[in-house]
Amino acid sequence: MIGRSAELRAVLAALEQAQGVVVEGGAGIGKTTVVDAAVREARARGMRILRCTGVESVAVFGYSGLQELLPPAPAGLPPRRRDALLVALGLADGPAPDPLLVSLATLDVLEAAAAEQPVLVVADDAQWLDPSSLAALEFVVSRPHGAPIALLAAVRTGGSAFAGPDLRRVRLDALTRDEAVELLADAAPGLPPESRDLVLAEAGGNPLALREFAAEARHPGVSGPLPVTRRIEQAFLGDLSALPERSRRLLLLAAAGGSIAETLAAGALDGAGPADLEPLEHNRLIVVDRGRLEFTHPLVRSAVYGAASLSARVSAHRALAEVVTDPVRAAWHRASATPGLDEQVAGELTAAAEVARSRGALREAVEALRRAAALSPAVAGRAHRLALAAELARQAGMPVLCQSLLHQAVPLAEAPSDAANLASTELLLGIEYGTPVRGAEQVIGLATRMRGDHLSRIRVLNTAIGRAWGFAHDPETMARLQRAVTDLVDEGPWQREIGLALSDPVGQAPSVRPRLPALLRQAIDFAFVDCRERSMGTSRSLSIFVCAAEALQDLDTAGECWEHFTRWHHAAGTLADEAFGLQGQALNRLLRGDVGGGLADAERALALADGNGLVRIAGQAAAIAALGHTVRGETADARRRLADSLRFNENKSYALITARAHWAAGLLAAAEGRHAQAWRELAEVAAHPATGLWALADLVEAGVRSGHTAQVEAVVVAAEEQAAAFGSAHLWAIVHRARAVLSSREEFYLRSLANAEEAGNALERARTQLAYAEWLRRKRRIVDAREPLEAALAEFRRVGAARLAERAERELLATGAAPARTAEESRLRLTPQELRIVELAAEGLSNKEIGDQLSLSPRTVATHLYKAFPKLGVRNRAQLSQMTP
């Protein structure tokens, strides 16, 4: 190999460390040559080679690269990931898998292969891999793992494939003149000096150009200062006119995307046969090997296809569409053979998009729908397909494209259902990525134009109400939206009641709150049928419902709704929506006293959201995790998560993130005795009214300790009025504790304890017991303080609330009683992830089953258990059941 020794050494050195290596350079610069040399050396060192090659094509087929690359899935793969991978590869039927699940399964398969021998994953011409396969491989190289898996990719300069910062990049530049002379002497010995100098000048150090121009120099026909790539293409095309007509026809059919069988079948329509391939092989244009037809270089394909006339390309695609048996590929060929508008072809591409979606190839489905929209003769059909493409682009994690598709579709949408779907996609994109969303007046105007379709009207209005609730818009905005619901939507749909309740929680509480459990049954029936979504996106209606349940202070019904939402999206493998559900479920669990479970959900939601670029969801999850860490006394972790929440919220402030981050920061300041800072932080929690109610007792305690008693009096009075309207035992427990701290009256402590007992919230009861015991000790009722302190301490230890447990221990010591030491203390030393894994292991789940639930590898689960066992004082899984309640 001439001129590439240094680059090859760099590649091999990186592969020795199981790193990812990207060889990049222009067309014909020698990328494949270097990759092939590295593969030969890696194979000689005992590595297993798994290879796929990108192919430039007019059609995009999901996961075709993984189909070529991956060995059979091992039997021990976690069930959800195995099913997702098989569906994605077209080897099984099932619900559309989430791309992240497919990526996790890809890593699992590669790790299983690497357990037998080191693996080298080779992706040649990676810029042309299908987007879904490329995303899976990029996930593999970005995911920390200890397996001996290395990646070697060849990419054209300027391409976006494998652009991650963790990859070693080896750039191939032009050969030096001495290297070019050596290569030319080897490729074309005896070339006359004047021809040699011309080739050297024109090739510019490009190895492929040197070889092809040397052949061209023997019978020159192309001249002029063309770019090297164009010159190479013309060199390839130089002898096409001398080829038999039937051979030229087969060459174009292959360039248009036909396999060898399809090329021959389509060529047979014009009388061509296998013998007509021989001139193509003789002229080094194609290679037929083991039943595969491959071009000798990708530029041959692009040159042949680009040089053909429009009518010739249309004819080739039409012939391929007749013989291709795969309906998806046939639809793409028919689309390529259709220069104008055609509803039938648009319908076939729409069906092809559904096939791609059912396999989890969302990016390819988006491309099919975009092409189908372009072929749609009717405005309504174009708008409908653009709306579908926009929603799939959102699900695929393509916010820029989704926003572009929304801009195209919104002005065209006339059907109420399409307008409602677009409004929903727009809202979800705004929640997830912080993109612009239409204002309340625009949404009301849109709903007004939807004559006769009350369901679409309330769907549109509820999206605006949900956004206003999350952003804590001014009361006037909510009032306008409430009037719109009353004026535009007839009574009957459960969505109407939920919209009214969310826009006016206090006013609607007497009529709606008692009916929430029954309304939840209706909402679930609307969202699901036979364990699947009734239609694409109907499960999202539960996200509006759960906001209303929280606004009405019904945490039990909200928790049930979050559980349905999260469980369904976990089973369906839609991990981005699962992240949204997990962050909501996390806060609900924290509020209801499950600190460990809530914190584990928040951390998992953060990992999923951050991994998918869902900045708003990641910001909420980080703020909720900061709350959980603060309660557990994990100061460093709490500060880290607070910094994360600020990072995700810095550009476009979101009330849900702001309020919860201030709540965590206030609790942290209060725990450290910085009561003035705690007051300032907790005063900001009112940015989101519902969150402000939940943080009321903490605000009052900070206000009293920092000398702001007069200010908190008005806040408590307003909260008492709302608590009376809602009738929530949980909220009354908080409000009565706040009033007790403010008034220093025993009756309110006792009321708070009774309310917490009624709500079934042991943590709230323990917090009131602690506050009550502190009050009793100040009143010198030392003996009376011991019983509530002991009960509070036991609960704080049980849920892992270390900071509160320390405070209760100090108070108990001050009464002259020594805190009892129990096994529950060992739980305080576990991280949230360790605690969740220990709980699942105690239930009898295997490492694979735990990993499947938590999106971890079995190896990572084993590592967490290995660290947890000594903290708990156990040696094996059998002893865990004795440690967890």
ZAMARGU-4260 file (C-alpha; in steps of 0.2 Angstrom, whole numbers, plus 5000, padded with zeros to 4 digits):
<rodrens>
0) 5000/5000/5000 | 5008/5016/4994 | 5007/5032/5004 | 4995/5027/5018 | 5007/5018/5030
5) 5006/5032/5044 | 4987/5032/5043 | 4986/5013/5044 | 4997/5013/5059 | 4986/5026/5067
10) 4970/5016/5064 | 4978/5000/5071 | 4984/5009/5086 | 4967/5015/5090 | 4959/4998/5087
15) 4971/4991/5100 | 4962/5001/5113 | 4945/4996/5107 | 4941/5014/5101 | 4930/5020/5087
20) 4940/5026/5072 | 4933/5036/5057 | 4943/5036/5041 | 4938/5051/5031 | 4942/5059/5015
25) 4936/5063/4998 | 4930/5052/4984 | 4943/5040/4978 | 4956/5045/4991 | 4959/5027/4997
30) 4947/5025/5012 | 4941/5008/5007 | 4959/5003/5004 | 4965/5008/5022 | 4949/5000/5029
35) 4952/4984/5020 | 4971/4983/5026 | 4965/4987/5044 | 4952/4973/5043 | 4965/4960/5036
40) 4977/4965/5051 | 4962/4964/5064 | 4957/4947/5057 | 4975/4941/5059 | 4975/4947/5077
45) 4960/4936/5081 | 4946/4949/5079 | 4929/4944/5072 | 4924/4956/5058 | 4906/4962/5056
50) 4903/4973/5041 | 4890/4983/5032 | 4892/4995/5018 | 4881/5010/5014 | 4874/5011/4996
55) 4868/5027/4988 | 4850/5025/4983 | 4835/5035/4979 | 4825/5024/4992 | 4828/5023/5010
60) 4825/5006/5019 | 4825/5005/5038 | 4839/4995/5047 | 4846/4987/5031 | 4863/4991/5037
65) 4860/4981/5053 | 4852/4967/5043 | 4869/4965/5034 | 4880/4968/5050 | 4873/4958/5064
70) 4874/4940/5068 | 4859/4931/5074 | 4852/4937/5091 | 4858/4926/5105 | 4844/4917/5115
75) 4848/4926/5131 | 4844/4943/5125 | 4831/4953/5136 | 4814/4949/5129 | 4809/4967/5125
80) 4825/4971/5116 | 4825/4955/5107 | 4807/4957/5101 | 4811/4975/5096 | 4827/4970/5086
85) 4818/4956/5077 | 4803/4967/5072 | 4816/4981/5066 | 4825/4968/5055 | 4809/4962/5048
90) 4811/4944/5056 | 4795/4945/5067 | 4779/4954/5068 | 4775/4965/5083 | 4772/4983/5089
95) 4783/4997/5082 | 4799/4996/5092 | 4807/5012/5099 | 4824/5015/5090 | 4832/5016/5107
100) 4827/4999/5111 | 4834/4993/5095 | 4850/5002/5098 | 4851/4993/5116 | 4848/4977/5107
105) 4861/4980/5095 | 4874/4983/5109 | 4868/4967/5117 | 4871/4957/5102 | 4888/4964/5099
110) 4893/4962/5117 | 4887/4944/5116 | 4898/4941/5101 | 4913/4950/5110 | 4911/4938/5124
115) 4918/4925/5113 | 4931/4935/5104 | 4935/4954/5101 | 4924/4962/5088 | 4927/4974/5074
120) 4912/4983/5067 | 4916/4990/5050 | 4905/5002/5041 | 4911/5007/5024 | 4903/5022/5015
125) 4894/5026/5031 | 4887/5042/5024 | 4875/5031/5014 | 4870/5019/5028 | 4851/5020/5031
130) 4848/5033/5045 | 4841/5020/5058 | 4856/5008/5056 | 4868/5023/5058 | 4859/5030/5073
135) 4860/5012/5081 | 4879/5011/5078 | 4882/5029/5084 | 4873/5024/5100 | 4884/5009/5102
140) 4900/5019/5100 | 4894/5033/5112 | 4888/5020/5126 | 4900/5016/5139 | 4904/4997/5140
145) 4918/4986/5145 | 4917/4974/5130 | 4931/4972/5117 | 4921/4981/5103 | 4929/4993/5091
150) 4922/5003/5076 | 4930/5006/5060 | 4920/5018/5048 | 4924/5026/5031 | 4915/5042/5028
155) 4916/5055/5015 | 4923/5072/5020 | 4909/5084/5025 | 4897/5070/5030 | 4888/5070/5047
160) 4890/5051/5050 | 4899/5047/5066 | 4903/5065/5071 | 4904/5061/5089 | 4918/5069/5099
165) 4924/5052/5107 | 4929/5045/5090 | 4947/5045/5083 | 4947/5053/5066 | 4960/5049/5053
170) 4960/5060/5038 | 4967/5055/5021 | 4974/5069/5011 | 4981/5069/4994 | 4997/5058/4990
175) 5013/5067/4989 | 5021/5069/4972 | 5033/5055/4975 | 5020/5044/4982 | 5009/5048/4966
180) 5023/5044/4955 | 5026/5027/4963 | 5008/5023/4962 | 5007/5028/4944 | 5022/5018/4940
185) 5014/5003/4948 | 4997/5005/4940 | 5003/5010/4922 | 5021/5005/4919 | 5027/5012/4903
190) 5016/5027/4902 | 5024/5040/4891 | 5032/5055/4901 | 5020/5068/4894 | 5005/5057/4898
195) 5012/5053/4915 | 5015/5072/4919 | 4997/5076/4913 | 4989/5062/4924 | 4999/5068/4939
200) 4993/5086/4936 | 4975/5081/4933 | 4974/5068/4947 | 4980/5080/4961 | 4986/5066/4972
205) 4970/5056/4972 | 4974/5037/4971 | 4958/5032/4961 | 4960/5047/4949 | 4978/5041/4946
210) 4973/5024/4941 | 4958/5029/4930 | 4966/5044/4922 | 4981/5033/4918 | 4969/5021/4909
215) 4960/5036/4901 | 4977/5043/4895 | 4979/5029/4883 | 4964/5034/4873 | 4960/5052/4879
220) 4943/5059/4876 | 4940/5070/4890 | 4948/5086/4894 | 4946/5103/4903 | 4948/5109/4921
225) 4934/5098/4929 | 4934/5093/4947 | 4943/5077/4951 | 4926/5068/4956 | 4918/5073/4939
230) 4934/5068/4930 | 4934/5051/4938 | 4915/5049/4934 | 4918/5054/4916 | 4933/5042/4915
235) 4921/5028/4921 | 4909/5033/4908 | 4921/5035/4894 | 4918/5018/4886 | 4899/5016/4889
240) 4895/5021/4871 | 4904/5005/4866 | 4894/4994/4877 | 4880/4983/4870 | 4863/4992/4872
245) 4856/4978/4883 | 4872/4979/4894 | 4869/4998/4896 | 4851/4994/4901 | 4856/4982/4914
250) 4869/4994/4921 | 4856/5008/4923 | 4844/4995/4931 | 4858/4991/4944 | 4862/5009/4947
255) 4844/5013/4950 | 4844/5001/4965 | 4841/4984/4958 | 4848/4968/4965 | 4856/4955/4953
260) 4839/4945/4953 | 4829/4961/4951 | 4841/4969/4938 | 4840/4953/4927 | 4821/4951/4929
265) 4818/4969/4924 | 4831/4968/4910 | 4822/4952/4903 | 4807/4963/4900 | 4818/4971/4886
270) 4826/4955/4881 | 4842/4956/4891 | 4850/4941/4900 | 4864/4936/4911 | 4876/4935/4896
275) 4874/4954/4895 | 4883/4957/4911 | 4899/4950/4905 | 4904/4966/4895 | 4901/4976/4912
280) 4913/4965/4921 | 4926/4965/4907 | 4926/4984/4908 | 4928/4984/4927 | 4911/4993/4930
285) 4903/4979/4941 | 4908/4963/4950 | 4896/4948/4952 | 4902/4938/4967 | 4892/4924/4976
290) 4875/4930/4969 | 4878/4949/4973 | 4881/4963/4960 | 4892/4976/4966 | 4899/4992/4957
295) 4918/4992/4957 | 4917/5010/4965 | 4902/5020/4972 | 4906/5033/4959 | 4902/5021/4945
300) 4884/5020/4952 | 4882/5039/4953 | 4890/5042/4936 | 4879/5029/4927 | 4863/5035/4935
305) 4868/5054/4933 | 4872/5052/4915 | 4856/5044/4911 | 4842/5055/4904 | 4826/5058/4914
310) 4816/5046/4903 | 4829/5032/4904 | 4829/5034/4923 | 4809/5034/4924 | 4809/5018/4912
315) 4822/5009/4924 | 4812/5013/4940 | 4796/5008/4931 | 4803/4991/4926 | 4810/4988/4943
320) 4793/4992/4951 | 4785/4978/4941 | 4797/4965/4946 | 4801/4969/4964 | 4791/4959/4976
325) 4794/4969/4992 | 4779/4982/4992 | 4790/4995/5001 | 4804/4995/4988 | 4791/4994/4974
330) 4782/5009/4980 | 4799/5019/4981 | 4803/5014/4963 | 4786/5019/4957 | 4788/5036/4966
335) 4805/5038/4957 | 4796/5034/4940 | 4783/5047/4943 | 4789/5065/4939 | 4772/5072/4942
340) 4758/5071/4955 | 4750/5054/4957 | 4738/5050/4972 | 4739/5031/4969 | 4758/5031/4971
345) 4757/5043/4985 | 4745/5031/4994 | 4758/5017/4991 | 4772/5027/4999 | 4760/5031/5013
350) 4758/5012/5016 | 4777/5010/5014 | 4779/5023/5028 | 4767/5013/5039 | 4778/4997/5036
355) 4793/5007/5041 | 4785/5014/5056 | 4779/4997/5062 | 4797/4991/5061 | 4803/5006/5071
360) 4812/5014/5056 | 4804/5031/5060 | 4817/5041/5050 | 4813/5031/5034 | 4795/5032/5037
365) 4796/5051/5038 | 4806/5051/5021 | 4792/5041/5013 | 4778/5052/5020 | 4788/5068/5014
370) 4789/5060/4996 | 4771/5055/4997 | 4766/5072/5002 | 4775/5079/4987 | 4766/5067/4975
375) 4749/5071/4983 | 4738/5081/4970 | 4725/5086/4983 | 4729/5099/4996 | 4720/5089/5010
380) 4731/5073/5006 | 4747/5083/5006 | 4742/5091/5023 | 4737/5074/5030 | 4754/5066/5025
385) 4764/5081/5031 | 4755/5080/5048 | 4759/5062/5050 | 4777/5065/5045 | 4779/5079/5058
390) 4773/5068/5072 | 4784/5054/5067 | 4799/5066/5065 | 4795/5072/5083 | 4795/5054/5089
395) 4811/5050/5080 | 4820/5064/5089 | 4822/5076/5074 | 4815/5093/5081 | 4822/5104/5067
400) 4814/5093/5053 | 4798/5092/5063 | 4797/5111/5065 | 4800/5112/5046 | 4786/5100/5042
405) 4774/5109/5054 | 4777/5125/5045 | 4773/5117/5029 | 4757/5108/5035 | 4749/5120/5047
410) 4743/5133/5033 | 4737/5118/5022 | 4727/5108/5035 | 4708/5110/5033 | 4702/5093/5041
415) 4699/5096/5059 | 4708/5080/5064 | 4723/5085/5055 | 4723/5102/5063 | 4721/5094/5080
420) 4735/5082/5077 | 4747/5096/5071 | 4742/5106/5086 | 4746/5091/5097 | 4763/5088/5089
425) 4767/5107/5090 | 4763/5107/5109 | 4773/5091/5112 | 4788/5097/5102 | 4787/5113/5113
430) 4787/5103/5129 | 4801/5092/5124 | 4813/5104/5115 | 4807/5122/5119 | 4802/5126/5102
435) 4789/5140/5098 | 4770/5136/5100 | 4755/5145/5094 | 4747/5157/5107 | 4730/5155/5115
440) 4721/5167/5103 | 4728/5158/5088 | 4722/5141/5095 | 4705/5148/5100 | 4704/5154/5082
445) 4708/5137/5075 | 4696/5129/5086 | 4682/5141/5081 | 4685/5136/5062 | 4682/5118/5066
450) 4664/5118/5064 | 4654/5103/5070 | 4669/5093/5076 | 4668/5095/5095 | 4681/5081/5098
455) 4694/5090/5088 | 4690/5107/5095 | 4693/5101/5113 | 4709/5092/5108 | 4715/5108/5101
460) 4710/5118/5116 | 4716/5106/5129 | 4734/5107/5121 | 4734/5126/5124 | 4727/5123/5141
465) 4740/5110/5145 | 4754/5122/5139 | 4747/5136/5149 | 4747/5126/5165 | 4765/5120/5162
470) 4770/5138/5159 | 4759/5145/5173 | 4752/5158/5161 | 4742/5173/5168 | 4724/5170/5174
475) 4717/5180/5160 | 4724/5168/5147 | 4717/5153/5157 | 4700/5162/5158 | 4700/5165/5139
480) 4703/5147/5136 | 4690/5142/5148 | 4677/5153/5140 | 4682/5145/5123 | 4679/5127/5130
485) 4662/5133/5137 | 4657/5142/5121 | 4664/5130/5107 | 4662/5112/5114 | 4646/5104/5118
490) 4644/5095/5135 | 4648/5076/5134 | 4666/5072/5131 | 4677/5068/5146 | 4690/5079/5138
495) 4678/5094/5140 | 4677/5092/5159 | 4696/5089/5160 | 4699/5105/5150 | 4688/5115/5161
500) 4695/5108/5177 | 4713/5112/5171 | 4709/5130/5167 | 4699/5133/5183 | 4704/5120/5196
505) 4696/5129/5211 | 4680/5133/5202 | 4678/5116/5195 | 4684/5105/5209 | 4667/5102/5218
510) 4659/5095/5202 | 4674/5086/5193 | 4686/5081/5207 | 4674/5067/5215 | 4672/5060/5197
515) 4690/5059/5193 | 4692/5040/5195 | 4677/5037/5184 | 4684/5050/5171 | 4701/5041/5171
520) 4692/5025/5166 | 4685/5034/5151 | 4702/5042/5147 | 4710/5025/5147 | 4696/5017/5136
525) 4699/5032/5124 | 4718/5030/5124 | 4719/5011/5122 | 4710/4996/5114 | 4717/4978/5115
530) 4733/4984/5124 | 4738/4996/5110 | 4734/5014/5106 | 4717/5017/5098 | 4726/5027/5085
535) 4743/5035/5084 | 4745/5048/5099 | 4729/5044/5109 | 4739/5039/5124 | 4745/5057/5125
540) 4727/5062/5130 | 4732/5055/5147 | 4745/5068/5149 | 4732/5082/5149 | 4721/5071/5161
545) 4735/5069/5174 | 4739/5088/5174 | 4721/5091/5179 | 4721/5077/5192 | 4737/5086/5200
550) 4729/5103/5198 | 4714/5096/5208 | 4726/5089/5221 | 4720/5071/5218 | 4737/5063/5219
555) 4731/5045/5220 | 4721/5046/5203 | 4736/5056/5196 | 4748/5042/5202 | 4736/5029/5194
560) 4736/5039/5177 | 4755/5041/5177 | 4757/5022/5180 | 4746/5018/5166 | 4755/5030/5154
565) 4772/5025/5159 | 4769/5006/5159 | 4761/5006/5142 | 4775/5016/5134 | 4788/5005/5143
570) 4780/4990/5136 | 4778/4998/5119 | 4796/5003/5119 | 4793/5021/5116 | 4806/5027/5127
575) 4805/5046/5124 | 4787/5046/5130 | 4792/5034/5144 | 4804/5047/5150 | 4790/5060/5151
580) 4779/5048/5161 | 4794/5043/5172 | 4797/5061/5177 | 4779/5064/5181 | 4778/5048/5191
585) 4794/5052/5200 | 4787/5068/5207 | 4770/5059/5211 | 4780/5046/5221 | 4790/5059/5230
590) 4774/5068/5235 | 4766/5052/5241 | 4781/5047/5252 | 4791/5035/5241 | 4807/5044/5241
595) 4818/5030/5234 | 4806/5025/5220 | 4803/5043/5215 | 4822/5047/5214 | 4825/5031/5204
600) 4812/5036/5192 | 4818/5054/5191 | 4836/5048/5187 | 4830/5036/5174 | 4819/5049/5166
605) 4834/5061/5165 | 4845/5048/5157 | 4832/5044/5144 | 4828/5062/5141 | 4846/5068/5140
610) 4850/5054/5128 | 4836/5059/5116 | 4839/5077/5117 | 4822/5081/5126 | 4829/5096/5135
615) 4812/5101/5144 | 4809/5084/5150 | 4827/5082/5156 | 4826/5099/5165 | 4810/5093/5174
620) 4818/5076/5178 | 4834/5084/5185 | 4824/5096/5196 | 4814/5082/5203 | 4830/5072/5206
625) 4837/5087/5215 | 4822/5086/5227 | 4825/5068/5230 | 4843/5069/5233 | 4840/5084/5245
630) 4827/5074/5255 | 4840/5059/5256 | 4854/5071/5262 | 4864/5069/5247 | 4871/5086/5245
635) 4883/5084/5231 | 4871/5075/5220 | 4857/5088/5224 | 4869/5102/5218 | 4874/5092/5203
640) 4856/5089/5198 | 4851/5108/5201 | 4865/5113/5189 | 4858/5101/5176 | 4841/5108/5178
645) 4848/5126/5176 | 4857/5120/5161 | 4842/5113/5152 | 4831/5128/5157 | 4843/5142/5153
650) 4837/5147/5136 | 4818/5146/5138 | 4812/5146/5155 | 4799/5134/5159 | 4788/5136/5175
655) 4788/5117/5179 | 4807/5117/5179 | 4809/5133/5188 | 4797/5130/5202 | 4804/5113/5206
660) 4822/5118/5205 | 4819/5132/5217 | 4810/5120/5229 | 4825/5109/5229 | 4837/5124/5231
665) 4826/5130/5246 | 4826/5113/5255 | 4845/5112/5253 | 4848/5129/5260 | 4836/5126/5274
670) 4845/5110/5279 | 4861/5119/5279 | 4854/5132/5291 | 4854/5146/5277 | 4835/5151/5281
675) 4836/5168/5272 | 4842/5160/5256 | 4829/5146/5259 | 4815/5159/5260 | 4821/5168/5244
680) 4822/5151/5235 | 4805/5144/5241 | 4796/5161/5237 | 4800/5157/5219 | 4791/5140/5219
685) 4774/5149/5217 | 4780/5152/5199 | 4769/5136/5196 | 4754/5137/5208 | 4751/5118/5210
690) 4770/5116/5215 | 4768/5131/5226 | 4754/5122/5236 | 4765/5106/5239 | 4780/5117/5245
695) 4769/5128/5257 | 4775/5120/5273 | 4793/5122/5268 | 4790/5140/5263 | 4782/5144/5280
700) 4795/5136/5290 | 4809/5146/5280 | 4798/5162/5282 | 4796/5160/5301 | 4814/5156/5304
705) 4820/5171/5293 | 4808/5184/5300 | 4795/5185/5286 | 4780/5180/5296 | 4769/5194/5289
710) 4772/5189/5271 | 4768/5170/5274 | 4752/5174/5283 | 4743/5179/5266 | 4750/5164/5257
715) 4743/5152/5270 | 4726/5161/5270 | 4725/5159/5251 | 4731/5140/5253 | 4717/5137/5266
720) 4704/5143/5254 | 4710/5132/5240 | 4712/5117/5252 | 4694/5120/5257 | 4688/5119/5238
725) 4699/5104/5234 | 4695/5093/5250 | 4712/5085/5248 | 4718/5076/5264 | 4736/5077/5257
730) 4735/5096/5254 | 4726/5099/5271 | 4740/5089/5279 | 4753/5102/5272 | 4742/5117/5275
735) 4738/5113/5293 | 4756/5110/5296 | 4760/5127/5289 | 4747/5135/5299 | 4753/5126/5315
740) 4771/5132/5312 | 4765/5150/5309 | 4752/5150/5323 | 4761/5139/5336 | 4744/5131/5340
745) 4744/5112/5344 | 4727/5109/5336 | 4734/5112/5319 | 4748/5099/5322 | 4735/5087/5327
750) 4724/5091/5312 | 4739/5089/5300 | 4743/5072/5308 | 4725/5066/5305 | 4725/5073/5287
755) 4741/5063/5283 | 4734/5048/5291 | 4718/5049/5280 | 4729/5052/5264 | 4739/5037/5268
760) 4755/5047/5267 | 4767/5041/5280 | 4781/5053/5275 | 4770/5068/5277 | 4764/5061/5294
765) 4782/5059/5299 | 4786/5077/5294 | 4772/5084/5304 | 4777/5072/5319 | 4795/5080/5318
770) 4788/5098/5318 | 4776/5094/5332 | 4789/5086/5343 | 4800/5101/5340 | 4786/5112/5346
775) 4782/5100/5361 | 4801/5101/5366 | 4800/5120/5365 | 4785/5120/5377 | 4796/5109/5388
780) 4784/5094/5386 | 4800/5083/5384 | 4792/5066/5387 | 4777/5069/5375 | 4790/5073/5361
785) 4798/5056/5362 | 4784/5046/5354 | 4782/5056/5338 | 4800/5058/5336 | 4803/5039/5337
790) 4789/5036/5324 | 4796/5050/5313 | 4814/5043/5314 | 4808/5026/5309 | 4799/5032/5294
795) 4813/5043/5289 | 4825/5028/5290 | 4812/5017/5280 | 4811/5029/5265 | 4829/5034/5265
800) 4827/5052/5271 | 4844/5054/5279 | 4843/5073/5281 | 4827/5072/5291 | 4832/5057/5300
805) 4848/5066/5306 | 4837/5080/5312 | 4825/5068/5321 | 4840/5060/5330 | 4846/5076/5336
810) 4829/5080/5343 | 4827/5063/5351 | 4844/5065/5359 | 4839/5082/5366 | 4824/5073/5375
815) 4837/5062/5384 | 4832/5046/5373 | 4845/5037/5363 | 4839/5033/5345 | 4837/5014/5342
820) 4849/5007/5328 | 4839/4996/5315 | 4843/4987/5299 | 4834/5002/5290 | 4849/5013/5292
825) 4858/5002/5279 | 4846/5008/5266 | 4852/5026/5268 | 4869/5021/5261 | 4862/5015/5245
830) 4862/5026/5229 | 4844/5027/5221 | 4849/5016/5207 | 4856/5003/5219 | 4840/5004/5230
835) 4829/5001/5215 | 4840/4986/5209 | 4840/4979/5226 | 4821/4980/5227 | 4819/4972/5210
840) 4831/4958/5215 | 4822/4955/5231 | 4806/4952/5221 | 4815/4938/5212 | 4820/4946/5195
845) 4835/4941/5186 | 4849/4953/5181 | 4843/4952/5163 | 4825/4956/5169 | 4830/4970/5179
850) 4841/4977/5165 | 4826/4976/5153 | 4815/4986/5165 | 4829/4999/5169 | 4837/5000/5151
855) 4853/4994/5159 | 4865/4980/5153 | 4865/4964/5164 | 4883/4968/5168 | 4879/4985/5175
860) 4865/4977/5186 | 4878/4965/5193 | 4890/4979/5196 | 4877/4988/5206 | 4872/4973/5216
865) 4891/4970/5220 | 4892/4987/5227 | 4875/4986/5237 | 4878/4969/5245 | 4892/4975/5258
870) 4882/4991/5262 | 4867/4980/5266 | 4878/4967/5276 | 4872/4953/5264 | 4881/4940/5254
875) 4868/4934/5241 | 4852/4938/5233 | 4842/4926/5245 | 4846/4937/5260 | 4839/4953/5251
880) 4821/4948/5254 | 4824/4950/5273 | 4831/4968/5270 | 4817/4975/5260 | 4799/4978/5266
</rodrens>
